[in-house]
Every structure is written in C-alpha cells, then in structure tokens.
Amino acid sequence: MIYIITGPSGVGKNTIINELSKYLDFYFSVSHTTRPRRENEIDGKDYYFISEVEFEDLINNDQMIEYEQYGDFYYGTSKDELSNEASIIILDLEVNGATKLLEENNKFKGIFIDIDDYELINRLKNRGHDASFIKKRMKLANLQREKKELYQYHVDNEDIKTSVKQILDIIYALEESW
C-alpha cells in the first residue's frame, strides 16, 4: 500500500513522518528537488538535491511518476522510488503532485495534513521567512486547501502525538482490510 502525506508547507509533514517511523515499518520515498539544501537536511534522506538540468533529464527520460514546480523549484518522485518491495511506502508530496497521483491511480491513499492559519504563520516565521514570503505561502496554502476534499483522509495537526495516532489508526485499518 502506498500512502501520500500532503498539505501546505509548514503543517508538520516531515515531523509526522519522522514520528511514524518510531511505530511503523515503512519505506519512505525520497523526492527529488532543485531547491537548495537547508543546513539540517541530508541528501538522499530528506531529498535528492539535484540541478534543474538533472531534473529536466529525469522528466524527459520518463523517469518521474509525478513532479511539480513549486515556487522557483521543481519537486518530484522518480519511478524508482516506488519499486521498493516494502509492504508500506510513504510519500511526502506537494499537494498538486499528490492530487494528480490520486486522480490517476487508486493504489494510492491520500492523507491531507493541515493546521490553523495562526499556527502555520508562526511556523513559517520560526523558519526565518519574511512577511512577503509568508503572505505568498498563505495564499498558496489556501489554494491547496481547496483540494482537501479530494483526499480520503484528513488530519488536523494541532498536536503531533494525536496526529501520529490518527495516521497510524488509518494505516492499520487499511492494512487489515487489504
């Protein structure tokens, strides 16, 4: 089973996935991106950090299952990432790419993560973003939220422990029925 975890930037997707790994054995599909690596990120663990030319080569050689341009950078998932033999695969995807996959293939289960605007703004501020950037991200977050109802499952990430439990409950229920 392949689970897509998505939502606006800053809602806590990475934190949730890291917490899930304490309770669940799964393969985390590492996405490719052209954005610069942040100080705490590890190439091959958080993302595959590649150039725009390399990313476009992957697209032109039909090696991407999904990709999007988000802001000034590309993000996407290579087909190789989904060839893993693990019984559970988790993807952390941008909302548009996730939506495309859900519309094209019913083997994916979508979980939309969100938080209230006040908390999202605080998280973006804590990442060191300025008011102009935050305004753009909030506008984008509201556009992304319009697609929320296309997802089978919704989790409001007010509390990380509660959110992780909700996602574990979703996964355990689906795995038992599968």
C-alpha positions as CSV (number, residue, x, y, z in Angstrom):
1,M,0.0,0.0,0.0
2,I,1.3,3.5,-0.9
3,Y,0.3,6.4,1.3
4,I,0.7,10.0,0.3
5,I,1.0,12.5,3.0
6,T,0.5,16.1,1.8
7,G,-0.6,19.5,2.9
8,P,0.6,23.1,2.8
9,S,4.3,23.8,3.6
10,G,4.8,24.1,7.3
11,V,2.0,21.9,8.6
12,G,4.4,19.3,10.0
13,K,4.5,16.6,7.4
14,N,8.2,15.8,8.0
15,T,7.8,15.8,11.8
16,I,4.8,13.4,11.5
17,I,6.7,11.1,9.1
18,N,9.7,11.0,11.5
19,E,7.4,10.2,14.4
20,L,5.6,7.5,12.4
21,S,9.0,5.7,11.8
22,K,9.1,5.1,15.6
23,Y,6.0,2.9,15.4
24,L,5.7,1.7,11.9
25,D,8.0,-0.2,9.5
26,F,7.7,1.5,6.1
27,Y,9.8,2.7,3.2
28,F,10.0,6.5,2.9
29,S,10.1,7.6,-0.7
30,V,12.6,10.3,-1.1
31,S,11.6,13.1,-3.5
32,H,13.9,14.9,-5.9
33,T,14.2,18.7,-5.7
34,T,16.1,21.5,-7.3
35,R,15.9,23.8,-4.3
36,P,19.0,24.4,-2.2
37,R,19.6,22.1,0.7
38,R,18.8,23.5,4.1
39,E,21.5,23.3,6.8
40,N,19.9,20.4,8.7
41,E,19.0,18.3,5.6
42,I,20.8,15.3,4.3
43,D,21.0,14.5,0.6
44,G,19.4,11.1,-0.1
45,K,17.4,11.2,3.2
46,D,15.4,14.3,3.1
47,Y,15.5,14.9,-0.7
48,Y,17.7,14.1,-3.6
49,F,19.1,17.6,-4.2
50,I,19.8,17.9,-8.0
51,S,20.2,20.6,-10.5
52,E,17.4,21.9,-12.8
53,V,19.2,20.3,-15.8
54,E,19.3,16.9,-14.0
55,F,15.6,17.2,-13.0
56,E,14.6,18.0,-16.6
57,D,16.6,15.0,-17.8
58,L,14.6,12.8,-15.4
59,I,11.3,14.3,-16.9
60,N,12.5,13.9,-20.5
61,N,13.5,10.3,-19.9
62,D,10.1,9.5,-18.4
63,Q,11.6,8.6,-15.0
64,M,9.2,10.7,-12.9
65,I,5.9,9.4,-11.7
66,E,4.9,13.0,-10.7
67,Y,6.5,16.4,-10.5
68,E,5.6,20.0,-9.9
69,Q,7.2,23.3,-10.0
70,Y,6.6,24.8,-6.5
71,G,7.7,28.4,-6.3
72,D,11.0,28.6,-8.2
73,F,11.9,24.9,-7.7
74,Y,11.0,21.5,-9.0
75,Y,9.8,18.7,-6.7
76,G,9.0,15.2,-7.8
77,T,9.1,11.4,-7.3
78,S,11.0,9.1,-9.5
79,K,9.5,5.8,-10.6
80,D,12.4,4.0,-9.0
81,E,11.2,5.2,-5.6
82,L,8.0,3.2,-5.9
83,S,9.7,0.0,-7.0
84,N,10.7,-0.8,-3.4
85,E,9.4,-4.2,-2.1
86,A,8.2,-2.8,1.3
87,S,4.6,-3.5,2.2
88,I,4.1,0.1,3.2
89,I,5.5,3.0,1.2
90,I,5.0,6.6,2.4
91,L,5.4,9.6,0.1
92,D,5.6,13.3,1.3
93,L,4.3,15.2,-1.7
94,E,3.4,18.7,-2.7
95,V,-0.4,19.0,-3.0
96,N,-0.7,19.3,-6.8
97,G,1.6,16.3,-7.4
98,A,-0.3,14.3,-4.8
99,T,-3.6,15.2,-6.3
100,K,-2.6,14.1,-9.8
101,L,-1.4,10.7,-8.5
102,L,-4.7,10.2,-6.5
103,E,-6.7,11.0,-9.6
104,E,-4.7,8.7,-11.9
105,N,-4.4,5.6,-9.7
106,N,-6.4,4.2,-6.9
107,K,-3.5,2.3,-5.3
108,F,-2.5,5.5,-3.5
109,K,-4.2,6.5,-0.3
110,G,-4.1,10.3,0.4
111,I,-3.8,11.8,3.8
112,F,-4.1,15.6,3.9
113,I,-2.4,17.3,6.9
114,D,-3.4,20.8,7.9
115,I,-3.2,23.3,10.8
116,D,-4.9,26.6,11.5
117,D,-3.6,29.8,9.9
118,Y,-2.3,31.3,13.1
119,E,-0.1,28.2,13.8
120,L,1.0,28.0,10.1
121,I,2.1,31.6,10.1
122,N,4.1,31.1,13.4
123,R,5.8,28.0,11.9
124,L,6.8,29.9,8.8
125,K,8.1,32.8,10.9
126,N,10.1,30.4,13.0
127,R,11.8,29.1,9.8
128,G,13.0,32.6,9.3
129,H,10.8,33.7,6.4
130,D,9.9,37.3,5.9
131,A,6.3,38.8,5.7
132,S,6.3,38.8,1.9
133,F,7.2,35.1,1.7
134,I,4.7,34.2,4.4
135,K,1.9,36.1,2.5
136,K,2.7,34.2,-0.7
137,R,2.8,30.8,1.2
138,M,-0.5,31.6,2.9
139,K,-2.2,32.4,-0.4
140,L,-0.8,29.1,-1.8
141,A,-1.9,27.2,1.3
142,N,-5.5,28.4,0.8
143,L,-5.4,27.3,-2.8
144,Q,-4.1,23.9,-1.7
145,R,-6.8,23.6,0.9
146,E,-9.4,23.8,-1.8
147,K,-8.2,20.4,-2.9
148,K,-8.5,18.9,0.6
149,E,-11.8,17.2,-0.1
150,L,-10.2,15.1,-2.8
151,Y,-8.3,13.2,-0.2
152,Q,-9.7,10.2,1.6
153,Y,-8.3,11.2,5.0
154,H,-7.8,14.5,6.8
155,V,-5.7,15.2,9.9
156,D,-5.5,18.5,11.7
157,N,-2.0,18.7,13.2
158,E,-2.8,20.6,16.4
159,D,-0.9,18.0,18.5
160,I,1.9,15.8,17.0
161,K,1.1,12.8,19.2
162,T,-2.6,12.9,18.3
163,S,-1.8,13.4,14.6
164,V,0.6,10.4,14.6
165,K,-2.0,8.2,16.3
166,Q,-4.7,9.2,13.8
167,I,-2.5,8.3,10.9
168,L,-1.4,5.0,12.5
169,D,-5.1,4.2,13.0
170,I,-5.8,4.9,9.3
171,I,-2.9,2.8,8.1
172,Y,-3.6,-0.1,10.5
173,A,-7.3,-0.2,9.4
174,L,-6.4,-0.1,5.7
175,E,-3.6,-2.7,6.1
176,E,-6.0,-5.1,7.9
177,S,-8.6,-4.7,5.2
178,W,-6.2,-5.2,2.4
